[in-house]
C-alpha cells in the first residue's frame, strides 16, 4: 500500500488545517462536527482504517488524544466527557477510507439522553 493515496482527501489535505502533530499522526478539526471541538486524529501514512494502523501510529494517536483532551478541557470548562470512536468499513459507516479516530467533546445536557453513548450507532440497541 502506498504511503499516500492521491485521491484520498486526508492524504491531499491542506497542511494549514493541521492543529497538532505527534510523531506519525496529526489532528484536524472535523469539517462536520458533532459538537464544538470535534477533532480527527489521522496517521500521515495512508491506511484504509484503524485496523491497518501500526503500533507506533496507535501509540502516537493515544498521546495526541490525551494532549487534545487536556487542551479542550482547559479551554472549555463545560466539557465533562468525550466519545472516542472509529468507523471501520462501509457497514460501520466509514465514508473516508483513510484511518482516523474521532475525538468528540461532550457537555452535560448536550443531548436529552446521553446514556448508551456509542451504542447509538444502532438506535434500537442504545437503551439497556
TISE-10143 format. One record per residue: residue number from 0; residue in one letter; x, y, z of N, C-alpha, C, O in turn. Coordinates in steps of 0.2 Angstrom, whole numbers, plus 5000, padded with zeros to 4 digits. Each point is the difference from the previous one (the first is absolute). Layout:
BEGIN
<rec NUM, 'A', <X, Y, Z>, <X, Y, Z>, <X, Y, Z>, <X, Y, Z>>
...
END
This chain:
BEGIN
<rec 0, 'X', <5004, 4994, 5000>, <4996, 5006, 5000>, <5004, 5006, 5000>, <5005, 5001, 5004>>
<rec 1, 'X', <4994, 5004, 4992>, <5004, 5006, 5000>, <4999, 5004, 5006>, <4995, 5000, 5003>>
<rec 2, 'X', <5010, 5004, 4999>, <5000, 5005, 5005>, <4995, 5005, 4999>, <4997, 5003, 5005>>
<rec 3, 'X', <5002, 4999, 4989>, <4995, 5005, 4998>, <4995, 4998, 4995>, <5003, 4997, 4995>>
<rec 4, 'X', <4991, 5004, 5005>, <4995, 4998, 4995>, <4998, 5007, 4997>, <4997, 5004, 5004>>
<rec 5, 'X', <5004, 4996, 4990>, <4999, 5007, 4997>, <4992, 5002, 4999>, <4999, 5006, 5000>>
<rec 6, 'X', <4997, 4990, 5001>, <4993, 5002, 5000>, <4997, 5000, 5007>, <4994, 5001, 5001>>
<rec 7, 'X', <5010, 4998, 5004>, <4998, 5000, 5007>, <5000, 5008, 5003>, <5005, 5003, 4999>>
<rec 8, 'X', <4989, 4999, 5003>, <4999, 5007, 5003>, <5005, 5001, 5006>, <5002, 5006, 5001>>
<rec 9, 'X', <5000, 4989, 5003>, <5004, 5001, 5005>, <5008, 5000, 4998>, <5004, 5004, 5003>>
<rec 10, 'X', <4997, 4992, 4992>, <5007, 5000, 4997>, <5002, 5007, 4997>, <5005, 5002, 5000>>
<rec 11, 'X', <4990, 5001, 4997>, <5001, 5006, 4996>, <4997, 5006, 5004>, <4999, 5006, 4997>>
<rec 12, 'X', <5000, 4993, 5009>, <4997, 5006, 5004>, <5005, 5006, 5001>, <5006, 4999, 5000>>
<rec 13, 'X', <4991, 5007, 5000>, <5004, 5006, 5001>, <5004, 5000, 5007>, <4996, 4999, 5005>>
<rec 14, 'X', <5010, 5001, 4995>, <5004, 4999, 5006>, <4998, 5006, 5005>, <5002, 4999, 5006>>
<rec 15, 'X', <4995, 5006, 4991>, <4999, 5006, 5005>, <4994, 4998, 5005>, <4999, 5003, 5005>>
<rec 16, 'X', <4997, 4992, 4993>, <4995, 4997, 5004>, <5002, 4997, 5007>, <4997, 4999, 5004>>
<rec 17, 'X', <5010, 4998, 4995>, <5002, 4996, 5006>, <5001, 5005, 5006>, <5003, 5005, 5000>>
<rec 18, 'X', <4994, 4992, 5006>, <5000, 5004, 5006>, <5006, 4998, 5005>, <5002, 5003, 5004>>
<rec 19, 'X', <4999, 4990, 4995>, <5005, 4997, 5005>, <5003, 4994, 4997>, <4996, 4997, 4996>>
<rec 20, 'X', <5010, 5001, 5005>, <5004, 4994, 4997>, <5003, 4997, 5006>, <5003, 5003, 5004>>
<rec 21, 'X', <4997, 4990, 4996>, <5004, 4996, 5004>, <5003, 4995, 4996>, <4996, 4995, 4998>>
<rec 22, 'X', <5010, 5005, 5000>, <5004, 4995, 4997>, <4996, 4998, 4993>, <5001, 5004, 4995>>
<rec 23, 'X', <4996, 4990, 5004>, <4997, 4998, 4994>, <4993, 5002, 4999>, <4997, 4998, 4995>>
<rec 24, 'X', <5000, 5006, 5009>, <4993, 5002, 5000>, <4999, 5007, 5001>, <5004, 5004, 5002>>
<rec 25, 'X', <4990, 4998, 4995>, <4999, 5008, 5001>, <4992, 5000, 5002>, <4996, 4996, 4999>>
<rec 26, 'X', <5002, 5010, 5003>, <4993, 5002, 5002>, <4998, 5005, 4996>, <5003, 5005, 4999>>
<rec 27, 'X', <4991, 4995, 4998>, <4996, 5005, 4997>, <4993, 5001, 5003>, <4997, 4995, 5003>>
<rec 28, 'X', <5000, 5011, 4996>, <4993, 5000, 5002>, <4996, 4997, 4995>, <5001, 5000, 4994>>
<rec 29, 'X', <4994, 4996, 5008>, <4995, 4997, 4996>, <4996, 5005, 4996>, <4998, 5005, 5003>>
<rec 30, 'X', <5001, 4995, 4991>, <4997, 5005, 4996>, <4992, 4999, 5001>, <4996, 5005, 4998>>
<rec 31, 'X', <5002, 4990, 5004>, <4992, 4999, 5002>, <5000, 4998, 5007>, <4998, 4994, 5002>>
<rec 32, 'X', <5004, 5010, 5003>, <5000, 4998, 5007>, <4994, 4998, 5003>, <4995, 5003, 4999>>
<rec 33, 'X', <5005, 4992, 5005>, <4995, 4998, 5004>, <4999, 5005, 5006>, <4994, 5001, 5002>>
<rec 34, 'X', <5011, 5001, 5001>, <5000, 5005, 5005>, <5006, 5005, 4999>, <5004, 4998, 4997>>
<rec 35, 'X', <4995, 5008, 5006>, <5006, 5004, 5000>, <5006, 4997, 5003>, <5000, 4997, 5005>>
<rec 36, 'X', <5006, 5003, 4991>, <5006, 4997, 5002>, <5001, 4993, 4997>, <5005, 4997, 5002>>
<rec 37, 'X', <4991, 5001, 4994>, <5000, 4993, 4997>, <5007, 5000, 4996>, <5000, 5004, 4995>>
<rec 38, 'X', <5004, 4991, 5007>, <5007, 5000, 4996>, <5000, 4993, 4997>, <4997, 4995, 5002>>
<rec 39, 'X', <5007, 5005, 4993>, <5002, 4993, 4996>, <5008, 4999, 5001>, <5004, 5005, 4999>>
<rec 40, 'X', <4998, 4989, 5003>, <5007, 4998, 5001>, <5001, 4996, 4994>, <4997, 4995, 5000>>
<rec 41, 'X', <5008, 5006, 4996>, <5001, 4997, 4994>, <5008, 4998, 4999>, <5004, 5005, 5001>>
<rec 42, 'X', <4997, 4989, 4997>, <5007, 4999, 4999>, <5002, 5003, 4993>, <4996, 5000, 4995>>
<rec 43, 'X', <5010, 5002, 5005>, <5003, 5003, 4993>, <5000, 4995, 4995>, <4998, 5001, 4994>>
<rec 44, 'X', <5004, 4993, 5008>, <5000, 4994, 4995>, <4993, 4998, 4998>, <4996, 4999, 5004>>
<rec 45, 'X', <5003, 5000, 4990>, <4993, 4998, 4998>, <4999, 4992, 5002>, <5004, 4996, 4998>>
<rec 46, 'X', <4991, 5003, 5005>, <4998, 4993, 5002>, <4992, 5001, 5000>, <4998, 5005, 5002>>
<rec 47, 'X', <4999, 4989, 4996>, <4993, 5000, 4999>, <4996, 5002, 5006>, <4995, 5004, 5000>>
<rec 48, 'X', <5007, 4993, 5006>, <4996, 5001, 5006>, <5004, 4999, 5006>, <5006, 4998, 5000>>
<rec 49, 'X', <4991, 5002, 5006>, <5003, 5000, 5006>, <5004, 4993, 5001>, <5006, 5000, 5003>>
<rec 50, 'X', <4992, 4995, 4994>, <5003, 4993, 5001>, <5006, 5000, 4995>, <5004, 4995, 5001>>
<rec 51, 'X', <4997, 5010, 4995>, <5006, 5000, 4996>, <5006, 5004, 5003>, <5005, 5001, 4997>>
<rec 52, 'X', <4993, 5003, 5009>, <5005, 5004, 5003>, <5006, 4996, 5003>, <4998, 4994, 5003>>
<rec 53, 'X', <5008, 5008, 4997>, <5005, 4997, 5003>, <5000, 5001, 5008>, <4997, 5005, 5002>>
<rec 54, 'X', <5007, 4991, 5002>, <5000, 5001, 5007>, <5003, 5007, 5001>, <4997, 5003, 5005>>
<rec 55, 'X', <5008, 4999, 4992>, <5003, 5007, 5001>, <4994, 5006, 4998>, <5000, 5004, 5004>>
<rec 56, 'X', <4996, 4995, 4991>, <4995, 5005, 4999>, <4995, 5000, 5005>, <4997, 5005, 5002>>
<rec 57, 'X', <5001, 4989, 5001>, <4995, 4999, 5005>, <5003, 5004, 5006>, <4996, 5003, 5004>>
<rec 58, 'X', <5010, 4996, 4998>, <5003, 5003, 5006>, <5000, 5007, 4999>, <4999, 5004, 5005>>
<rec 59, 'X', <5003, 4999, 4989>, <5000, 5007, 4999>, <4993, 5003, 5000>, <4999, 5005, 5003>>
<rec 60, 'X', <4996, 4991, 4995>, <4993, 5002, 5000>, <4998, 5001, 5007>, <4996, 5004, 5002>>
<rec 61, 'X', <5006, 4991, 5002>, <4998, 5000, 5007>, <5003, 5006, 5004>, <4996, 5004, 5004>>
<rec 62, 'X', <5010, 4998, 4994>, <5003, 5006, 5003>, <4997, 5006, 4998>, <4998, 5005, 5004>>
<rec 63, 'X', <5000, 4995, 4989>, <4997, 5006, 4998>, <4993, 5001, 5003>, <4998, 5006, 5001>>
<rec 64, 'X', <4998, 4989, 4999>, <4993, 5000, 5003>, <5001, 5003, 5007>, <4996, 5004, 5002>>
<rec 65, 'X', <5009, 4994, 5002>, <5000, 5002, 5007>, <5002, 5008, 5000>, <4998, 5004, 5004>>
<rec 66, 'X', <5007, 4998, 4991>, <5001, 5007, 5000>, <4994, 5004, 4998>, <4999, 5006, 5003>>
<rec 67, 'X', <4997, 4992, 4992>, <4994, 5003, 4998>, <4995, 5001, 5006>, <4997, 5005, 5001>>
<rec 68, 'X', <5002, 4989, 5002>, <4996, 5000, 5006>, <5001, 5005, 5005>, <4996, 5004, 5002>>
<rec 69, 'X', <5010, 4997, 5000>, <5003, 5005, 5005>, <4998, 5007, 4997>, <4998, 5004, 5003>>
<rec 70, 'X', <5004, 4997, 4991>, <4999, 5007, 4997>, <4993, 5002, 4999>, <4998, 5005, 5002>>
<rec 71, 'X', <4998, 4990, 4996>, <4993, 5001, 4999>, <4997, 5002, 5007>, <4996, 5005, 5001>>
<rec 72, 'X', <5005, 4991, 5004>, <4997, 5001, 5007>, <5003, 5006, 5003>, <4997, 5003, 5004>>
<rec 73, 'X', <5009, 4999, 4994>, <5003, 5006, 5003>, <4997, 5006, 4997>, <5001, 5006, 5003>>
<rec 74, 'X', <4997, 4994, 4991>, <4997, 5006, 4997>, <4992, 5000, 5000>, <4997, 5005, 4999>>
<rec 75, 'X', <5000, 4990, 5003>, <4993, 4999, 5000>, <4998, 4996, 5006>, <4999, 4994, 5000>>
<rec 76, 'X', <4999, 5010, 5006>, <4999, 4997, 5006>, <4993, 4996, 5000>, <4999, 4996, 5005>>
<rec 77, 'X', <4997, 5005, 4990>, <4994, 4996, 5000>, <5001, 4993, 4997>, <4996, 4996, 5001>>
<rec 78, 'X', <5010, 5002, 4996>, <5001, 4994, 4998>, <5001, 4995, 5006>, <5005, 5001, 5004>>
<rec 79, 'X', <4991, 4994, 4997>, <5001, 4996, 5005>, <5000, 4992, 4998>, <5000, 4996, 5004>>
<rec 80, 'X', <5000, 5003, 4990>, <5001, 4993, 4997>, <5002, 5000, 4993>, <5000, 5006, 4997>>
<rec 81, 'X', <5002, 4988, 5000>, <5002, 5000, 4993>, <4997, 4993, 4998>, <4999, 4995, 5003>>
<rec 82, 'X', <4999, 5005, 4990>, <5000, 4994, 4996>, <5006, 4999, 4996>, <5002, 5005, 4997>>
<rec 83, 'X', <5001, 4989, 5003>, <5005, 4999, 4995>, <4998, 4994, 4996>, <4998, 4995, 5003>>
<rec 84, 'X', <5002, 5006, 4990>, <4998, 4995, 4996>, <5003, 4999, 4993>, <5003, 5005, 4998>>
<rec 85, 'X', <4996, 4989, 5000>, <5003, 4999, 4993>, <4994, 4996, 4996>, <4996, 4996, 5003>>
<rec 86, 'X', <5004, 5005, 4991>, <4995, 4997, 4995>, <5005, 4996, 4995>, <5004, 5003, 4997>>
<rec 87, 'X', <4995, 4990, 5003>, <5005, 4996, 4996>, <4995, 4996, 4995>, <4997, 4995, 5002>>
<rec 88, 'X', <5003, 5008, 4992>, <4997, 4996, 4995>, <4993, 5004, 4998>, <4997, 5003, 5005>>
<rec 89, 'X', <5001, 4996, 4989>, <4993, 5003, 4998>, <4994, 4998, 5005>, <4996, 5004, 5001>>
<rec 90, 'X', <5004, 4990, 5001>, <4995, 4997, 5004>, <4999, 5004, 5007>, <4995, 5001, 5003>>
<rec 91, 'X', <5011, 5001, 4999>, <5001, 5004, 5006>, <4999, 5008, 4999>, <5001, 5003, 5005>>
<rec 92, 'X', <4998, 4999, 4989>, <4999, 5007, 4999>, <5006, 5004, 4998>, <5000, 5006, 4999>>
<rec 93, 'X', <5006, 4990, 4999>, <5006, 5004, 4998>, <4999, 5003, 4993>, <4998, 4996, 4996>>
<rec 94, 'X', <5003, 5010, 5004>, <4999, 5004, 4993>, <5007, 5002, 4997>, <5000, 5001, 4994>>
<rec 95, 'X', <5005, 5000, 5010>, <5006, 5001, 4997>, <5005, 4994, 5002>, <5001, 4999, 5006>>
<rec 96, 'X', <5001, 4998, 4989>, <5004, 4994, 5001>, <5008, 5002, 5001>, <5004, 4998, 4996>>
<rec 97, 'X', <4997, 5005, 5009>, <5006, 5002, 5003>, <4999, 5000, 5008>, <4996, 5003, 5002>>
<rec 98, 'X', <5008, 4993, 5001>, <4999, 4999, 5007>, <4999, 5007, 5004>, <5004, 5005, 4998>>
<rec 99, 'X', <4992, 4995, 5006>, <4999, 5006, 5005>, <4996, 4999, 5006>, <4996, 4995, 5000>>
<rec 100, 'X', <5006, 5008, 5005>, <4996, 4999, 5006>, <4997, 5007, 5002>, <5003, 5005, 5000>>
<rec 101, 'X', <4990, 4994, 5002>, <4996, 5006, 5002>, <5001, 5001, 5008>, <5000, 4996, 5004>>
<rec 102, 'X', <5002, 5011, 4997>, <5000, 5002, 5007>, <4994, 5005, 5001>, <5001, 5005, 4997>>
<rec 103, 'X', <4994, 4993, 5006>, <4994, 5004, 5001>, <4999, 5003, 5007>, <4998, 4996, 5004>>
<rec 104, 'X', <5003, 5010, 4997>, <4998, 5003, 5007>, <4993, 5000, 5001>, <4996, 5001, 4996>>
<rec 105, 'X', <5002, 4997, 5011>, <4993, 5000, 5002>, <4999, 5004, 5006>, <5005, 5001, 5004>>
<rec 106, 'X', <4989, 5002, 4996>, <4998, 5005, 5005>, <4994, 4998, 5003>, <4996, 4997, 4997>>
<rec 107, 'X', <5003, 5004, 5010>, <4994, 4998, 5003>, <4994, 5003, 4997>, <5000, 5006, 4998>>
<rec 108, 'X', <4995, 4990, 5000>, <4994, 5003, 4997>, <5001, 5001, 4992>, <4996, 5004, 4998>>
<rec 109, 'X', <5009, 4994, 4999>, <5001, 5001, 4993>, <4995, 4996, 4996>, <5000, 5001, 4994>>
<rec 110, 'X', <4997, 4994, 5009>, <4995, 4996, 4997>, <4995, 4997, 5006>, <5002, 5000, 5005>>
<rec 111, 'X', <4992, 4999, 4993>, <4995, 4998, 5005>, <5002, 4994, 5004>, <4999, 5000, 5006>>
<rec 112, 'X', <5004, 4995, 4991>, <5001, 4994, 5003>, <5007, 4997, 4997>, <5001, 4997, 4995>>
<rec 113, 'X', <5005, 5005, 5009>, <5006, 4998, 4998>, <5002, 4992, 5001>, <5005, 4998, 4998>>
<rec 114, 'X', <4991, 4999, 5007>, <5001, 4993, 5002>, <5000, 4996, 4994>, <4996, 5000, 4995>>
<rec 115, 'X', <5009, 4995, 5005>, <5001, 4996, 4994>, <5005, 5002, 4995>, <5003, 4996, 4997>>
<rec 116, 'X', <4999, 5011, 5003>, <5006, 5002, 4996>, <5000, 4997, 4993>, <4996, 5001, 4996>>
<rec 117, 'X', <5010, 4996, 5003>, <5001, 4997, 4993>, <4995, 4994, 4998>, <5000, 4999, 4994>>
<rec 118, 'X', <4996, 4999, 5011>, <4995, 4995, 4998>, <4995, 5003, 4996>, <4996, 4996, 4997>>
<rec 119, 'X', <5004, 5010, 5003>, <4995, 5004, 4995>, <5001, 4999, 4993>, <4995, 5002, 4996>>
<rec 120, 'X', <5010, 4995, 5002>, <5001, 4998, 4993>, <4995, 4996, 4997>, <4998, 5000, 4994>>
<rec 121, 'X', <4999, 4996, 5011>, <4994, 4996, 4998>, <4994, 5002, 5005>, <5000, 4997, 5006>>
<rec 122, 'X', <4996, 5008, 4992>, <4996, 5003, 5005>, <4996, 4995, 5004>, <4999, 5002, 5006>>
<rec 123, 'X', <4998, 4993, 4991>, <4996, 4995, 5005>, <5004, 4997, 5005>, <4997, 4997, 5005>>
<rec 124, 'X', <5010, 5003, 4995>, <5004, 4997, 5005>, <5003, 5005, 5005>, <5004, 4998, 5004>>
<rec 125, 'X', <4994, 5008, 4995>, <5003, 5005, 5004>, <4998, 4999, 5008>, <5005, 5001, 5004>>
<rec 126, 'X', <4989, 4998, 4997>, <4998, 5000, 5007>, <5001, 4993, 5003>, <5000, 4995, 4996>>
<rec 127, 'X', <5002, 5004, 5010>, <5001, 4994, 5003>, <4999, 5000, 5008>, <5001, 4996, 5003>>
END
